[in-house]
Amino acid sequence: MLQKFADKSWSWLRASCAFAFLVSCGAAACEKRAEPAPVQGAPPSGSVAAPAQPSADPAASGKKVTWAEPKGWPAAPKQSAMRKATYVVPRAEGDSEDGELAVFYFGQSGGGSVDANMDRWIQQFSGMQKDEIKREQRSKNGLLQHTIEIPRGTFASGMPGAPSAPKPDFALLGAIVETPLGNYFFKLTGPKRTVASARDKFFTFLDGVQAS
């Protein structure tokens, strides 16, 4: 009799334990299903989102090219959208007219190559000695400068395709500065004595060109 009671008690205890285990598993499964789904587009748990890539357009990042206005060379009215600035270079004693410093910018990929522009500037002069033309490279403020000097010759002024007025005994100081925004063109022309007297000031002016 006692043996039968014990067997029944043990069977009831095992059934109770099994039921409790099933209830526990069911609760855990419910908790797991209740976990919120990840937000659409969010990085997986434990990963780090990639930083935003910088803009490929330097202008969009706020960069700009600046320079100090040359003292004693007054600014002239803006003549075209391509000209960023024009400065009057006062004539030297004995010269009949003032010189001019023009600053051009044609966009990040505009204006043509350095060599093509240097050749065009040279072709605007006639009657000069080729071995007198001086070309150099210099660097300032992290910018590469390509410079050219034509000490004398007859200058054919005027825009390409427009009538030219030959200017004898003229000279040129020029520079093409490579910047993150593209090339900037600096062209000083005038009577040879005026240009010669402005040489040091022109290169000091170039040293102030910077991109920030």
C-alpha positions, 0 to 999 in steps of 0.5 A, spaced: 500 500 500 505 504 501 509 503 495 503 504 491 502 511 494 509 513 494 509 511 486 503 515 485 506 521 489 513 521 485 509 520 478 505 527 480 511 530 482 515 529 476 509 531 472 508 538 476 516 539 474 515 538 467 509 543 467 513 548 471 518 547 466 514 548 460 511 554 463 517 557 464 520 556 456 513 559 454 514 565 458 521 566 455 519 565 448 514 571 449 519 575 452 524 574 446 518 575 441 516 582 445 523 585 443 522 591 438 525 590 431 531 594 429 529 601 426 529 601 419 536 604 416 540 603 423 547 600 423 547 593 426 548 593 434 555 593 436 557 597 429 559 604 428 556 608 423 561 610 417 562 618 418 560 622 412 564 623 406 567 630 405 564 634 399 568 633 393 567 640 391 571 645 395 567 651 394 561 647 397 566 647 403 566 654 404 573 655 401 575 661 398 581 665 394 583 671 397 589 676 397 591 683 400 589 689 395 596 692 393 597 699 396 597 705 391 594 701 386 587 703 386 581 698 384 578 699 377 570 698 376 569 691 374 569 689 367 566 682 366 564 676 370 571 673 368 575 678 372 575 678 379 579 684 380 582 690 376 588 694 379 591 701 376 598 700 376 601 708 376 605 710 370 613 710 371 616 717 370 617 718 362 611 713 360 605 715 357 600 711 360 598 707 366 599 699 367 594 694 369 593 688 373 588 684 371 585 678 375 581 672 372 578 666 374 574 661 370 571 656 374 574 650 378 576 646 371 576 652 366 581 657 363 585 652 360 592 649 362 598 653 364 602 652 358 596 654 353 595 660 357 603 662 357 603 661 350 597 665 349 600 671 353 607 670 349 603 670 342 600 677 344 607 680 344 612 681 337 618 684 336 621 681 343 627 676 344 625 669 346 631 668 350 629 674 354 622 671 356 623 668 363 619 662 366 619 660 373 615 656 379 615 658 386 610 656 392 607 660 397 602 659 402 601 652 400 600 654 392 604 653 386 605 659 382 607 659 375 610 666 373 612 669 366 616 675 365 616 679 358 621 685 359 619 688 352 616 688 346 610 690 342 603 688 345 597 686 342 592 689 347 584 687 346 580 681 347 581 674 343 577 676 336 577 683 338 580 689 334 587 689 337 591 696 338 599 695 338 602 697 344 610 698 342 615 698 348 610 694 353 612 688 358 608 683 362 608 680 369 604 674 369 602 668 374 598 662 374 596 660 381 594 653 382 588 653 388 583 648 390 578 652 387 582 651 380 587 656 377 587 664 378 590 668 373 594 674 374 596 679 368 600 685 369 601 689 363 603 696 361 609 700 358 616 697 360 618 702 365 612 702 369 612 694 369 619 694 371 618 699 377 612 694 379 616 688 379 617 687 386 610 689 388 607 684 384 611 678 387 609 681 394 602 681 391 603 674 389 605 672 396 599 674 399 594 670 395 592 664 399 586 659 399 582 658 406 
